[in-house]
Amino acid sequence: MKIKKIIICLLIVIFGIGNVQIPNAEAASKIKSTSVTVDSYDKYWTQFYSLIGKGYNDITLTIKGDAALKIKNELDGDMDYPFTPDSSYVKKYMDKSNWKIPYLVDFFSYKVFYKFDPNEQDYIEDEIYYEDEVKFDNGYYSITNLGKDMYTEWNGQYFLDYKYEYMWDVDFYGAEEEKYMWSEEKQELCVTLELEYKGEFDNYTFDHDNMLKTFDKVKSLIKSWKMDSMTDYQRISKLNQYICDHVTYSSFPDQNPGSGANALLFGEAVCQGYAELMDIFLKTMGYETVLVTAYAEDFDFTNDGHAWNIIKINKKWYAVDTTWNDSSKDRTKYLLVSQKEMKDHNGWALGNYKDYVLSKTRLSKNSKSKLKLK
C-alpha cells in the first residue's frame, strides 16, 4: 500500500506523458472527414460538438453573414479555446446527453492556413520563398508547382496548408488569423477542426481511435454482464472488481498512462487512467458522476496529485477510488464510501466543491437502490 502511494507522487509529471509514436500511414488511414454549411451562430457550435460526438475527426464548417463575422471576431479575440472539455462553449452548446464529447475534444485543434497572393513575387521571394521548393513562372508564383493537397483555393483566395510549413519561415505560424479562411467580400468564414498533428508522427489519431474502441467495448461488456436486475451497489462493485482485475498500476507503460481507453485496451495506467475508465463505465450506464483530480495524502502526509470518482445515488454522493482499491487487500475499502472515509483525499479540483459533499455514511451492501440503465 505504501509503495503504491509512493508511486502516486509521480502522477503530476506522468499526466503529461504521451508515449508511442504512430507513423503517418497509420494516422492517415483513420481520418473521418465531413464538411457542413450552417446559417446561424448557435448551429455553428452545436454542429461541431455533434459531429465530434459521432466520431468525425476532420470537420470543416462554413458560415456566412453577420453570424460569421461575430464568430470571426470571437476567434480573433481573447475567447477561451472552444475545444476543451471545460470550455464555456462546450458547456453551453454541447448536447448534455452526449457524454462522449468531453473525452474527444482534447484531441482536436484548428487547422492552420496561410493566405498568400500568387502575384506578390517580391514579398514571397524576400520573406517566405525557398528556391528549391517553390518556382516562379513568367514572373508569377506558380500554383501548378504545388500539389493540390498543399493549398486550398477558396472564394478566389489561396491558402497554404500548415502541414507544409517546411516551405516557409516558422515565424508565420503564431498569428491568430491563420487558423481559418475568411472572405471579407462575402462575409464568409470557413474553419476546419482536425486531429492535432494528424499528419505527423504522433499518438493523437491513435488515442482518438482507442477512445472510440473503448466506448464500444464498454457498452458490450455492460450488456454481457446483464446488470439490469443488479442494485447500484452490485453494479459499481462489479465495475470496481473488473478494473482492479484487468488494470495494473504502471508509471511508465507503453501507452499514455492517464487514458481510460489505454487502461482498458492495454491493462496499464496511473490513477487518472483508472478513474477515467470508471467514469466511462458509469456514464455509459447513465449514472451522474464526476471524475475528481485533486490530492491525496501519501505515507508521509504530504499531498500528491491523485484522481478518483464520485457517484450520485439517491441524491447522495459517494466516492470510489479504484487505484487504491487495487493496491489494498480489501478491494472494497474505497468503494462507495463516505466523507469521513475519504479524509485523506482533499483539495478537490471542482468548480463548486460544496455541491459535491459526500454522504455521512458509505452505501450499504444491502441497499436496494437501482438506477434504470440507459
C-alpha positions as CSV (number, residue, x, y, z in Angstrom):
1,M,0.0,0.0,0.0
2,K,2.8,2.4,0.9
3,I,4.8,1.6,-2.2
4,K,1.7,2.2,-4.3
5,K,1.2,5.6,-2.7
6,I,4.9,6.5,-3.2
7,I,4.4,5.8,-6.9
8,I,1.4,8.1,-7.0
9,C,3.6,11.1,-6.3
10,L,4.8,10.8,-9.9
11,L,1.3,11.5,-11.1
12,I,1.7,15.2,-11.8
13,V,4.6,14.5,-14.1
14,I,3.1,11.5,-15.7
15,F,-0.2,13.3,-16.6
16,G,1.8,15.0,-19.4
17,I,3.4,11.9,-20.8
18,G,2.4,10.7,-24.3
19,N,4.3,7.6,-25.4
20,V,4.0,5.5,-28.5
21,Q,4.6,7.3,-31.8
22,I,2.4,6.4,-34.7
23,P,3.6,6.5,-38.3
24,N,2.0,8.8,-40.8
25,A,0.5,6.0,-42.8
26,E,-1.4,4.6,-39.8
27,A,-2.6,8.0,-38.7
28,A,-3.8,9.0,-42.2
29,S,-5.8,5.8,-42.6
30,K,-8.1,6.6,-39.7
31,I,-9.3,10.1,-40.8
32,K,-13.1,10.5,-41.0
33,S,-13.9,13.8,-42.6
34,T,-17.1,15.9,-43.3
35,S,-18.0,19.4,-44.4
36,V,-21.1,21.3,-43.3
37,T,-22.5,24.7,-44.1
38,V,-24.7,26.4,-41.4
39,D,-26.7,29.6,-41.2
40,S,-26.8,30.6,-37.5
41,Y,-24.4,31.2,-34.7
42,D,-25.9,28.5,-32.4
43,K,-25.8,25.9,-35.2
44,Y,-22.1,26.7,-35.8
45,W,-21.1,25.5,-32.3
46,T,-23.7,22.7,-31.9
47,Q,-22.7,21.2,-35.2
48,F,-19.1,21.0,-34.2
49,Y,-19.8,19.1,-31.0
50,S,-22.4,16.9,-32.5
51,L,-20.0,15.8,-35.3
52,I,-17.2,15.2,-32.8
53,G,-19.5,13.0,-30.7
54,K,-20.3,11.0,-33.8
55,G,-16.7,10.2,-34.3
56,Y,-15.7,12.6,-37.0
57,N,-12.1,13.8,-36.6
58,D,-11.7,16.2,-39.6
59,I,-14.6,18.7,-39.7
60,T,-14.9,21.8,-41.9
61,L,-17.7,24.2,-41.1
62,T,-18.7,27.2,-43.3
63,I,-20.9,30.1,-42.2
64,K,-21.9,33.4,-43.9
65,G,-23.2,36.8,-42.9
66,D,-23.5,38.6,-39.6
67,A,-23.1,35.3,-37.6
68,A,-19.8,34.6,-39.5
69,L,-18.4,38.0,-38.6
70,K,-19.4,37.5,-34.9
71,I,-17.6,34.2,-34.8
72,K,-14.5,35.6,-36.6
73,N,-14.3,38.4,-34.0
74,E,-14.5,35.9,-31.2
75,L,-11.8,33.8,-32.7
76,D,-9.6,36.9,-33.1
77,G,-10.3,38.0,-29.5
78,D,-9.3,36.6,-26.2
79,M,-12.1,34.0,-26.0
80,D,-11.3,30.7,-24.4
81,Y,-10.4,27.9,-26.8
82,P,-13.7,26.3,-27.6
83,F,-12.5,22.7,-27.9
84,T,-11.6,21.7,-24.4
85,P,-13.9,19.9,-22.0
86,D,-14.0,22.9,-19.6
87,S,-14.6,25.5,-22.3
88,S,-17.6,27.7,-21.8
89,Y,-18.6,27.0,-25.4
90,V,-18.7,23.2,-24.8
91,K,-20.7,23.7,-21.6
92,K,-23.2,26.0,-23.4
93,Y,-23.6,24.3,-26.8
94,M,-22.8,20.6,-26.2
95,D,-25.7,18.2,-26.1
96,K,-25.7,17.2,-22.4
97,S,-26.7,13.7,-23.3
98,N,-23.7,13.2,-25.4
99,W,-21.2,12.5,-22.6
100,K,-18.6,11.2,-25.1
101,I,-17.7,14.7,-26.3
102,P,-15.5,15.7,-23.3
103,Y,-13.3,12.6,-23.9
104,L,-12.8,13.5,-27.6
105,V,-12.5,17.3,-27.9
106,D,-9.0,17.3,-26.4
107,F,-7.7,15.6,-29.5
108,F,-8.6,18.5,-31.8
109,S,-7.1,21.8,-32.9
110,Y,-7.8,24.3,-35.6
111,K,-6.3,23.6,-38.9
112,V,-3.9,26.4,-39.7
113,F,-3.8,28.2,-43.1
114,Y,-1.5,30.8,-44.5
115,K,-3.1,33.2,-47.0
116,F,-0.9,34.2,-50.0
117,D,-1.2,36.1,-53.2
118,P,0.3,34.4,-56.4
119,N,1.1,37.9,-57.7
120,E,3.2,39.0,-54.8
121,Q,6.5,37.7,-56.1
122,D,8.9,40.1,-54.3
123,Y,7.2,39.5,-51.0
124,I,7.3,35.8,-51.4
125,E,10.9,35.8,-52.6
126,D,12.1,38.1,-49.8
127,E,10.2,36.6,-46.9
128,I,9.0,33.1,-47.4
129,Y,10.4,31.7,-50.6
130,Y,12.7,28.6,-50.6
131,E,14.2,28.5,-54.1
132,D,14.5,24.7,-54.1
133,E,10.8,24.3,-53.2
134,V,8.8,27.0,-55.0
135,K,9.2,28.1,-58.5
136,F,8.1,31.2,-60.4
137,D,6.7,31.1,-64.0
138,N,6.9,34.3,-66.1
139,G,7.2,36.5,-63.0
140,Y,4.3,34.9,-61.1
141,Y,4.1,32.4,-58.3
142,S,3.3,29.0,-60.0
143,I,0.3,27.4,-58.3
144,T,0.8,24.4,-60.6
145,N,4.1,23.7,-58.9
146,L,2.3,22.8,-55.7
147,G,0.4,19.6,-55.1
148,K,-3.4,20.0,-54.7
149,D,-3.2,18.8,-51.1
150,M,-0.7,21.6,-50.3
151,Y,-3.0,24.5,-50.6
152,T,-6.7,25.5,-50.8
153,E,-8.4,27.7,-53.3
154,W,-11.4,29.3,-51.6
155,N,-13.6,32.2,-52.7
156,G,-10.9,33.3,-55.2
157,Q,-8.2,33.2,-52.5
158,Y,-5.3,30.9,-51.9
159,F,-4.3,29.4,-48.5
160,L,-1.3,27.3,-47.9
161,D,-1.9,24.3,-45.6
162,Y,0.0,24.5,-42.3
163,K,1.3,20.9,-42.8
164,Y,3.7,22.2,-45.4
165,E,5.4,24.7,-43.2
166,Y,8.8,23.3,-44.2
167,M,8.4,25.6,-47.3
168,W,8.0,28.7,-45.2
169,D,9.6,30.5,-42.2
170,V,8.2,29.3,-38.9
171,D,7.6,32.9,-37.8
172,F,4.3,32.9,-39.8
173,Y,2.7,30.3,-37.6
174,G,1.9,32.2,-34.5
175,A,-0.7,34.7,-35.8
176,E,-4.3,34.0,-34.8
177,E,-5.7,34.9,-38.3
178,E,-4.0,31.9,-39.8
179,K,-6.4,29.4,-38.2
180,Y,-9.3,30.0,-40.6
181,M,-10.2,31.2,-44.1
182,W,-12.1,34.5,-44.3
183,S,-13.7,36.3,-47.2
184,E,-14.2,40.0,-46.5
185,E,-16.2,40.5,-49.7
186,K,-18.7,37.7,-49.0
187,Q,-18.5,37.9,-45.2
188,E,-17.9,34.2,-45.1
189,L,-15.9,32.1,-42.6
190,C,-14.5,28.6,-43.0
191,V,-13.0,26.8,-40.1
192,T,-11.5,23.3,-40.1
193,L,-11.1,21.3,-36.9
194,E,-8.9,18.3,-37.1
195,L,-7.0,15.8,-35.0
196,E,-4.0,17.6,-33.7
197,Y,-0.9,16.9,-35.8
198,K,-2.7,14.1,-37.6
199,G,-0.2,14.1,-40.4
200,E,2.9,13.8,-38.2
201,F,4.5,11.0,-36.2
202,D,2.3,11.2,-33.1
203,N,-0.2,9.4,-31.0
204,Y,-3.2,11.7,-31.3
205,T,-5.1,9.7,-34.0
206,F,-4.1,6.5,-32.3
207,D,-5.5,7.7,-28.9
208,H,-8.7,9.0,-30.5
209,D,-9.2,5.7,-32.3
210,N,-8.6,3.9,-29.0
211,M,-11.2,6.0,-27.2
212,L,-13.9,5.1,-29.8
213,K,-13.0,1.4,-29.5
214,T,-13.3,1.8,-25.7
215,F,-16.8,3.2,-25.9
216,D,-17.9,0.2,-28.0
217,K,-16.1,-2.3,-25.7
218,V,-17.6,-0.8,-22.5
219,K,-21.1,-0.9,-23.9
220,S,-20.6,-4.6,-25.0
221,L,-19.2,-5.6,-21.5
222,I,-22.2,-3.9,-19.7
223,K,-24.6,-5.8,-22.0
224,S,-22.9,-9.1,-21.4
225,W,-23.0,-8.7,-17.6
226,K,-26.8,-8.3,-17.6
227,M,-26.8,-5.7,-15.0
228,D,-30.5,-4.5,-15.2
229,S,-31.5,-6.6,-12.2
230,M,-28.5,-5.7,-10.1
231,T,-28.6,-3.0,-7.4
232,D,-26.4,0.1,-7.7
233,Y,-24.0,-1.3,-5.1
234,Q,-23.7,-4.6,-7.0
235,R,-23.1,-2.9,-10.4
236,I,-20.4,-0.5,-9.1
237,S,-18.8,-3.2,-7.1
238,K,-18.6,-5.3,-10.3
239,L,-17.0,-2.4,-12.2
240,N,-14.5,-1.8,-9.4
241,Q,-13.6,-5.5,-9.4
242,Y,-13.3,-5.7,-13.1
243,I,-10.9,-2.7,-13.3
244,C,-8.8,-4.0,-10.4
245,D,-8.5,-7.4,-12.1
246,H,-7.7,-6.0,-15.6
247,V,-5.6,-2.9,-14.9
248,T,-2.1,-2.8,-13.4
249,Y,-0.6,0.4,-11.9
250,S,2.3,1.4,-14.0
251,S,4.1,4.8,-14.1
252,F,5.8,4.1,-17.5
253,P,3.7,1.8,-19.6
254,D,3.9,1.6,-23.4
255,Q,0.8,3.7,-23.8
256,N,-0.4,7.0,-22.2
257,P,-1.0,6.0,-18.6
258,G,-3.5,8.7,-17.9
259,S,-6.0,7.4,-20.5
260,G,-9.0,5.3,-19.6
261,A,-9.1,3.9,-23.1
262,N,-5.5,2.7,-22.8
263,A,-6.2,1.3,-19.3
264,L,-9.0,-0.9,-20.8
265,L,-7.2,-1.9,-24.0
266,F,-3.7,-2.4,-22.7
267,G,-4.2,-3.0,-19.0
268,E,-1.8,-0.4,-17.6
269,A,-2.5,3.0,-16.1
270,V,-1.9,5.5,-13.3
271,C,-4.7,6.8,-11.1
272,Q,-6.0,9.1,-13.9
273,G,-6.5,6.1,-16.2
274,Y,-8.2,4.1,-13.5
275,A,-10.6,6.9,-12.7
276,E,-11.3,7.8,-16.3
277,L,-12.2,4.2,-17.1
278,M,-14.6,4.0,-14.2
279,D,-16.1,7.3,-15.4
280,I,-16.7,5.9,-18.9
281,F,-18.4,2.8,-17.5
282,L,-20.6,4.8,-15.2
283,K,-21.6,7.4,-17.8
284,T,-22.4,4.6,-20.3
285,M,-24.8,3.2,-17.7
286,G,-26.4,6.6,-17.1
287,Y,-25.1,7.5,-13.6
288,E,-24.4,11.1,-12.6
289,T,-20.7,11.0,-11.8
290,V,-17.7,13.3,-11.6
291,L,-14.0,12.5,-12.1
292,V,-12.1,14.3,-9.4
293,T,-8.5,15.3,-10.0
294,A,-7.1,16.6,-6.7
295,Y,-4.7,15.5,-4.0
296,A,-4.4,12.6,-1.5
297,E,-2.1,12.2,1.5
298,D,0.6,9.7,0.9
299,F,2.5,7.8,3.6
300,D,4.4,10.9,4.8
301,F,1.3,13.0,4.9
302,T,2.2,15.2,2.0
303,N,-0.4,16.0,-0.7
304,D,0.3,14.4,-4.1
305,G,-1.7,14.5,-7.3
306,H,-4.4,11.9,-7.4
307,A,-7.7,11.0,-9.2
308,W,-10.8,9.2,-8.2
309,N,-14.6,9.2,-8.8
310,I,-17.7,10.3,-7.0
311,I,-21.1,9.0,-7.9
312,K,-24.6,10.3,-7.1
313,I,-27.0,7.6,-5.8
314,N,-30.4,8.6,-4.4
315,K,-29.4,12.2,-4.2
316,K,-26.3,11.5,-2.2
317,W,-22.7,11.5,-3.3
318,Y,-20.3,8.5,-2.7
319,A,-16.7,8.1,-3.6
320,V,-14.8,5.3,-5.3
321,D,-11.0,5.1,-5.6
322,T,-10.2,2.1,-7.8
323,T,-6.5,2.9,-7.8
324,W,-6.2,2.5,-4.0
325,N,-8.6,-0.4,-4.0
326,D,-6.3,-2.2,-6.5
327,S,-3.4,-1.8,-4.1
328,S,-5.4,-2.9,-1.0
329,K,-6.0,-6.4,0.3
330,D,-9.6,-5.3,0.7
331,R,-10.7,-4.1,-2.8
332,T,-13.8,-2.5,-1.3
333,K,-12.0,-0.3,1.1
334,Y,-12.8,2.8,-1.1
335,L,-16.0,1.6,-2.7
336,L,-19.0,4.0,-2.4
337,V,-17.6,5.5,0.8
338,S,-18.4,8.5,2.9
339,Q,-16.8,11.9,3.5
340,K,-15.1,10.6,6.7
341,E,-13.6,7.6,4.8
342,M,-12.1,10.0,2.2
343,K,-10.4,12.2,4.8
344,D,-7.0,11.5,3.2
345,H,-8.4,12.8,-0.2
346,N,-8.6,16.5,-0.4
347,G,-8.1,19.7,-2.4
348,W,-10.8,18.7,-4.9
349,A,-10.5,20.5,-8.2
350,L,-14.2,21.0,-8.8
351,G,-15.9,24.3,-9.8
352,N,-18.1,24.3,-6.7
353,Y,-17.0,21.6,-4.3
354,K,-19.8,22.4,-1.9
355,D,-22.2,20.8,-4.4
356,Y,-20.3,17.5,-4.1
357,V,-20.1,16.9,-0.3
358,L,-20.1,13.2,0.2
359,S,-22.7,11.2,2.3
360,K,-22.1,10.9,6.0
361,T,-22.1,7.1,5.7
362,R,-21.0,4.7,3.0
363,L,-23.6,3.0,0.8
364,S,-24.7,-0.3,2.3
365,K,-24.1,-3.6,0.5
366,N,-27.8,-4.3,1.3
367,S,-29.0,-1.1,-0.4
368,K,-31.9,-1.8,-2.8
369,S,-31.2,1.4,-4.8
370,K,-31.3,0.6,-8.5
371,L,-30.9,3.1,-11.3
372,K,-32.7,2.3,-14.6
373,L,-29.9,1.8,-17.0
374,K,-29.7,3.5,-20.4
